[in-house]
Amino acid sequence: MKLVIPQAVPTHIISGFLGAGKTTLLQQLLLQKPKHEVWAILMNEFGQIGIDQQILPNESGYEVKELLGGCMCCSSQLPLHIALARLLSETKPDRLFIKPTGLGHPAQLLEQLSEPHWHSSIQMRALITVVDGSRLHDQAWVEQHLYQDQLKAAQLVVVSHHDQMTHADEQALEQLQQEYAPYAQTWFEVSNGILALAAIDRPSLATVKRMQPLLVQQQRNIEIKQAPQQIKQLPYHYVESNGEYSVAGWKFSRHWQFDFDDLFDLLSSLEGWLRIKAIFHTNQGWITFNFNPAQLNYKTGQANTDNRIEIITPLSQDWLAFEQALLACRCNEDDQE
């Protein structure tokens, strides 16, 4: 008797901000299911009442499971692991779709599901982020941190409501595509969620992300021959590589304060970068920096986050020297929170 080895299930994450059109896209993709296959859907609602499940196909060949009450990306991984394992074992689907809440962090979810534990069970496909094309002209909307985090995580970007886009939206889309070009994404413009499954059925491109202590701490550990410690709290530094580009980032406690003039001079003096985005608690208040090679923009920000900075570059940099200069911009160095 020939042993049949179960195949890893092609798995798609469909992310996107609130009202972007994720459910509409999912409905259209489900219509493309071959009759002989079983497809499964794992949905995450931030609230306690599931609604989307009620408007998805309720017939043979589809299995839908909901996770309610919180974001599956941020909360304990246990409910997600239990729900996913049960769905796979009971349903044995030929294809799986996962739709996190619009307030979710898809990069974290992809990282969880890319762990070796899942390799024999699921085969991650390119992560999809849906953005509402008819709202791209609303700068306050697209500049939200969560919106940007979801977009940066995308390998495929689906621009919904294309038929409702204005000229201002089209211009904003062109600018957005230029801004996110270093992430090597593929963009689709759709109306009514209509998109061929074959267009999105692509392998997930794993990114290399190394979350580490601050570089000055790493250097100190080398000098005294200490092993690196696991990152559990701020501050930290990371580098994420995607194709020919790299993103270097730092996060610091919101209680740290930086001198605005020193910080601006430091960022303005950098060379060889493509994009700098940051928000810092400064002696002039919370300031958001949005630098591109043509413009060095900054404005008053909001105090609802930690200090953070990301720099996109195609070139190798002396990040240790930059970090030391960055830390030298602190006003309250005695505050170690």
C-alpha positions in Angstrom: 0.0 0.0 0.0 1.4 3.4 -1.0 1.8 5.9 1.7 0.2 9.2 0.9 2.0 12.2 2.4 -0.2 15.2 3.1 0.7 18.3 1.1 1.2 21.6 2.7 -1.9 23.8 2.2 -1.4 27.0 0.1 -2.3 29.7 2.5 -3.1 33.4 1.7 -3.2 36.3 4.2 -5.6 39.0 3.1 -4.8 42.1 5.2 -5.8 45.7 5.0 -7.1 48.6 7.0 -10.7 49.1 8.1 -13.1 49.2 5.2 -10.4 48.6 2.6 -12.4 45.9 0.8 -10.9 42.7 2.2 -14.2 40.8 2.4 -15.3 41.8 -1.1 -12.0 40.5 -2.5 -12.3 37.3 -0.5 -15.8 36.7 -1.8 -14.6 37.0 -5.4 -11.7 34.7 -4.8 -13.9 32.1 -3.3 -16.1 32.1 -6.4 -13.1 30.6 -8.2 -12.9 27.4 -6.2 -12.8 24.2 -8.3 -15.8 22.0 -7.5 -13.8 19.1 -6.3 -11.8 21.1 -3.7 -12.4 22.2 -0.2 -11.4 25.7 0.8 -11.1 27.0 4.4 -11.3 30.5 5.7 -10.0 31.7 9.1 -11.3 35.1 10.0 -10.4 37.4 12.9 -12.8 40.1 14.2 -11.6 42.6 16.7 -15.0 42.7 18.4 -17.1 40.0 20.0 -19.7 39.7 17.3 -18.7 38.1 14.0 -20.4 39.5 10.9 -18.3 38.7 7.9 -18.8 34.9 8.3 -22.5 35.4 7.7 -21.9 36.8 4.2 -19.4 34.2 3.0 -20.5 31.0 1.2 -22.4 28.7 3.5 -22.4 25.6 1.3 -20.5 22.4 0.7 -16.8 22.9 -0.1 -16.3 25.8 2.2 -15.3 25.8 5.9 -15.3 29.1 7.8 -13.9 29.6 11.3 -13.8 32.8 13.3 -11.5 34.1 16.0 -13.3 36.9 17.9 -12.3 39.5 20.5 -8.9 41.0 19.7 -6.1 40.8 17.1 -4.7 37.4 16.3 -1.4 39.0 15.4 -0.8 40.8 18.7 -2.4 38.6 21.4 -1.3 35.3 22.6 -0.4 33.0 19.7 -2.2 30.0 21.4 -5.8 30.8 20.2 -4.5 31.2 16.7 -2.4 28.0 16.8 -5.3 26.0 18.2 -7.9 27.3 15.8 -5.6 26.8 12.8 -4.5 23.3 13.8 -8.1 22.3 14.3 -9.3 23.8 11.0 -6.5 22.0 9.1 -7.0 18.6 10.9 -10.9 18.6 10.7 -11.3 20.1 7.3 -8.2 19.0 5.4 -8.5 21.9 3.0 -7.0 22.3 -0.4 -6.5 26.0 0.1 -6.7 28.3 3.1 -7.4 32.0 3.4 -6.7 34.0 6.6 -8.3 37.4 7.0 -7.0 39.3 10.1 -8.8 42.3 11.5 -8.4 45.6 9.9 -6.5 46.7 13.1 -4.1 43.8 12.7 -0.4 43.6 12.0 0.1 41.2 9.1 3.9 41.2 9.3 3.7 39.6 12.8 1.1 37.1 11.6 3.3 36.1 8.6 6.3 35.7 10.9 4.3 33.4 13.2 3.0 31.2 10.3 6.5 31.0 8.7 8.0 29.3 11.7 9.3 25.8 11.1 6.5 24.3 13.1 4.0 25.1 10.3 6.2 24.1 7.3 4.7 20.7 6.8 1.1 22.0 7.2 0.9 25.2 5.3 2.6 26.8 2.4 2.6 30.6 2.7 1.7 32.5 -0.4 2.5 36.2 -1.0 1.0 38.4 1.6 -1.8 40.6 0.3 -2.7 44.1 1.6 -5.9 45.8 0.3 -6.0 49.6 0.2 -9.0 51.7 -0.6 -8.2 53.6 -3.8 -11.0 56.0 -3.3 -9.4 57.3 0.0 -5.8 57.7 -1.2 -6.3 61.5 -1.5 -7.0 61.7 2.3 -3.4 62.2 3.5 -4.4 61.9 7.2 -5.9 58.5 6.4 -2.9 57.1 4.6 -0.4 58.5 7.1 -1.7 56.5 10.0 1.0 54.3 11.5 -1.0 51.0 11.3 -2.0 51.8 7.7 1.6 52.2 6.8 2.7 49.1 8.7 0.2 47.0 6.8 1.3 48.4 3.5 5.0 47.8 4.2 4.2 44.2 5.0 2.6 43.6 1.7 4.1 41.6 -1.1 1.0 42.1 -3.3 -1.0 45.4 -3.0 -4.6 45.3 -4.2 -6.0 48.8 -4.8 -9.8 48.5 -4.4 -12.6 50.7 -5.6 -10.6 51.6 -8.7 -13.8 52.7 -10.4 -14.4 55.3 -7.7 -10.9 56.9 -7.8 -10.6 60.6 -8.5 -7.7 62.3 -10.3 -6.4 63.2 -6.8 -6.5 59.5 -5.9 -4.7 58.6 -9.1 -1.9 61.1 -8.3 -1.7 59.9 -4.7 -1.5 56.2 -5.9 1.4 57.1 -8.2 3.2 58.8 -5.4 2.5 55.9 -3.0 3.9 53.4 -5.5 7.1 55.4 -5.9 7.4 55.7 -2.1 7.1 51.9 -1.6 9.1 50.9 -4.7 12.0 49.7 -2.4 9.7 47.0 -1.0 9.5 45.3 -4.5 5.7 45.0 -4.4 3.3 44.1 -7.2 0.2 46.3 -7.4 -3.2 45.5 -8.8 -6.1 47.9 -9.3 -9.5 46.3 -9.0 -13.2 47.1 -8.9 -15.8 45.1 -7.0 -13.0 42.9 -5.7 -12.6 41.1 -9.1 -9.1 39.6 -9.3 -8.0 36.2 -10.7 -6.7 33.8 -8.1 -3.8 32.9 -10.4 -2.6 36.5 -10.2 -2.1 36.3 -6.4 -1.1 32.6 -6.1 2.6 33.3 -5.7 5.1 32.1 -3.2 5.7 34.2 -0.1 9.0 36.0 -0.3 10.7 35.6 3.0 12.3 38.7 4.4 15.4 38.5 6.6 14.8 40.3 9.8 17.3 40.5 12.6 16.0 42.1 15.8 18.9 42.8 18.1 20.0 45.0 21.0 21.3 48.4 20.1 24.5 48.3 18.2 26.4 50.0 20.9 25.3 47.3 23.3 26.3 44.6 20.8 29.7 46.1 20.6 30.0 46.2 24.4 29.0 42.5 24.5 31.7 41.6 22.0 34.3 43.5 24.0 33.4 41.6 27.2 32.5 38.4 25.4 28.9 38.2 26.4 26.2 36.3 24.5 23.5 38.4 22.9 20.2 38.6 24.9 16.8 37.9 23.6 14.8 41.1 22.8 11.9 41.5 25.2 11.6 45.2 25.5 12.8 48.5 24.1 15.2 49.8 23.0 16.2 47.7 20.0 17.6 47.8 16.5 16.7 45.7 13.5 17.7 45.3 9.9 15.3 43.9 7.3 16.5 42.9 3.8 14.2 42.6 0.8 15.9 42.0 -2.6 18.4 44.8 -3.2 17.3 47.1 -0.5 17.6 47.1 3.3 15.5 48.8 6.0 17.3 49.7 9.2 15.2 50.7 12.2 15.3 51.6 15.8 12.7 51.8 18.6 13.2 53.6 21.9 11.0 54.3 24.9 8.5 57.1 24.5 10.0 58.6 27.7 13.3 59.3 25.9 13.5 62.9 24.7 15.8 64.1 21.9 17.1 67.6 21.0 15.2 68.6 17.8 18.0 70.7 16.3 20.6 68.0 16.8 18.3 65.4 15.4 17.4 67.3 12.3 21.1 68.1 11.6 21.9 64.4 12.0 19.2 63.2 9.6 20.0 66.0 7.1 23.6 64.9 7.0 23.0 61.3 6.1 23.9 60.2 2.6 22.9 57.3 0.3 19.4 56.7 1.6 16.1 56.5 -0.3 13.6 57.1 2.5 13.7 58.2 6.1 10.6 58.1 8.3 10.6 58.8 12.0 8.7 60.1 15.0 10.5 61.4 18.0 9.7 62.9 21.3 11.8 66.1 21.2 12.3 69.2 23.3 9.9 70.9 20.8 7.2 68.2 21.2 6.5 65.1 19.2 7.8 65.5 15.6 7.2 63.3 12.6 9.9 63.2 10.0 9.2 62.2 6.4 12.3 62.6 4.3 12.8 61.7 0.6 15.8 62.8 -1.5 13.8 65.8 -2.9 12.1 67.0 0.4 13.0 67.0 4.1 9.5 67.3 5.6 8.7 67.3 9.3 5.6 68.4 11.3 4.2 68.1 14.8 3.2 64.5 15.5 1.2 62.7 18.1 2.2 61.3 21.5 0.6 57.9 21.0 3.6 55.8 20.1 7.3 55.2 21.0 10.3 56.9 19.5 11.0 55.2 16.2 12.9 55.6 13.0 13.3 53.6 9.7 15.8 54.2 7.0 15.6 52.6 3.5 18.9 52.3 1.7 20.4 50.3 -1.2 23.9 50.8 0.2 25.8 49.4 3.2 26.0 51.9 6.0 28.0 52.4 9.2 25.0 51.9 11.3 27.0 51.8 14.5 28.3 55.3 13.9 24.8 56.5 13.1 23.4 54.9 16.2 26.0 56.5 18.4 25.3 59.9 16.8 21.5 59.3 17.3 21.9 58.5 21.0 24.0 61.6 21.4 20.9 63.6 20.5 19.2 62.6 23.7 18.3 65.3 26.2 17.5 63.0 29.1 20.3 60.4 29.0 19.9 59.7 32.7 16.3 58.4 32.2 16.7 54.7 31.4 13.0 53.8 31.1 
